[in-house]
Amino acid sequence: MSLQGKNVLLDKLKQLKEKLAARSDSKIKIGYQLVDVGDFESVEKAVMGAIDQLGNVDVLINNAGLALGAPSPFNDLTHAQIMTMNNTNINGYMYMTYAVLNKAMLRKKAGTILNVTSITGLEVPPFPGEAVYHANKACQEAFTNAIRNELKGTDIRVLALRPGCVATNFHSQRVGHNKEMYDSFFEGFEPLVAPDIARAAVFMLEQPLNVSIKALDVVPSAQRSITVFDRKWNERR
Ligand SMILES: NC(=O)c1ccc[n+]([C@@H]2O[C@H](COP(=O)([O-])OP(=O)(O)OC[C@H]3O[C@@H](n4cnc5c(N)ncnc54)[C@H](OP(=O)(O)O)[C@@H]3O)[C@@H](O)[C@H]2O)c1
């Protein structure tokens, strides 16, 4: 990433920190780190930086992720698209988890890891196209279950939050920012928005230590399954 690009991102994070600080209790510490989750060195540095700033890591939310090249079949994706998706969606979750476990959570044998996966992770392959992204999400589900088992003997909880359709940059990026394809995807119904997922994450994280919501599917009511949408939803409002 160019120095200019880094500065733009740092500026965005600084503004976000100021916004959050203005809204929260002054005793709450807020810090930020710039990280490429697909680069292990960058991940370790960011995790160490966060520990320096905040003292410990009690909660890790693995959320960074992307889909590229939809609706192309696998053979039409570029090598760069395949690598970027695999690196962010798989290595990213594993690198962050590895660094946080080793540098923080395993010291106290406590914490919560919340992996934002997707409803696609369970219904692979849901429809033709997006083979890499759907396989990535299935991998995240398997990884979530595997480390939950491995962390037996600790108080570390491992959870999966599975969004359905959420209107974020994700869907625009997924179709190469083609507005027509983006609009037709959401035609006739009201998708979720980011705060809907944030509320679900808070609900999962606020449970007492003896309760693990292992997995939670949060979808628009009009999304009856991964491929079945009620496109008359808006007409009834
Ligand atoms: N939107 C949906 O309908 C939907 C449905 C199911 C699951 N999900 C999952 O929800 C998660 C969040 O997606 P979203 O909808 O909020 O999409 P989004 O608005 O595009 O946000 C994705 C975030 O990931 C970050 N990111 C991407 N690559 C990264 C990297 N290498 N290192 C660090 N950060 C990186 C992006 O950072 P920058 O902004 O700096 O690039 C951005 O903040 C993803 O895991 C996605 O698979 C989304």
The ligand as a Gaussian input file, in Angstrom:
#p B3LYP/6-31G(d) Opt

LIG

0 1
 N      -22.559000      -7.988000       3.322000
 C      -23.070000      -9.202000       3.324000
 O      -24.166000      -9.435000       2.758000
 C      -22.363000     -10.355000       3.985000
 C      -23.032000     -11.594000       4.037000
 C      -22.417000     -12.669000       4.657000
 C      -21.177000     -12.496000       5.243000
 N      -20.538000     -11.282000       5.175000
 C      -19.214000     -11.178000       5.802000
 O      -19.205000     -10.072000       6.684000
 C      -17.846000      -9.607000       6.820000
 C      -17.835000      -8.104000       6.700000
 O      -18.242000      -7.735000       5.390000
 P      -19.042000      -6.392000       5.087000
 O      -20.348000      -6.767000       4.503000
 O      -19.028000      -5.477000       6.257000
 O      -18.144000      -5.833000       3.884000
 P      -17.340000      -4.472000       3.741000
 O      -18.196000      -3.317000       4.086000
 O      -16.730000      -4.543000       2.377000
 O      -16.218000      -4.595000       4.856000
 C      -15.149000      -5.499000       4.744000
 C      -14.053000      -5.045000       5.662000
 O      -12.947000      -5.963000       5.517000
 C      -11.772000      -5.187000       5.490000
 N      -10.708000      -5.898000       4.797000
 C      -10.724000      -6.481000       3.569000
 N       -9.538000      -7.033000       3.287000
 C       -8.734000      -6.788000       4.360000
 C       -7.391000      -7.093000       4.677000
 N       -6.605000      -7.804000       3.841000
 N       -6.900000      -6.670000       5.875000
 C       -7.674000      -5.962000       6.735000
 N       -8.949000      -5.650000       6.482000
 C       -9.480000      -6.051000       5.315000
 C      -12.158000      -3.919000       4.743000
 O      -11.228000      -2.905000       5.035000
 P      -11.066000      -1.645000       4.030000
 O      -12.339000      -0.909000       4.076000
 O       -9.914000      -0.911000       4.612000
 O      -10.788000      -2.265000       2.696000
 C      -13.542000      -3.645000       5.328000
 O      -13.430000      -2.907000       6.519000
 C      -17.032000     -10.352000       5.741000
 O      -16.320000     -11.398000       6.361000
 C      -18.098000     -10.914000       4.811000
 O      -17.669000     -12.081000       4.163000
 C      -21.116000     -10.204000       4.563000

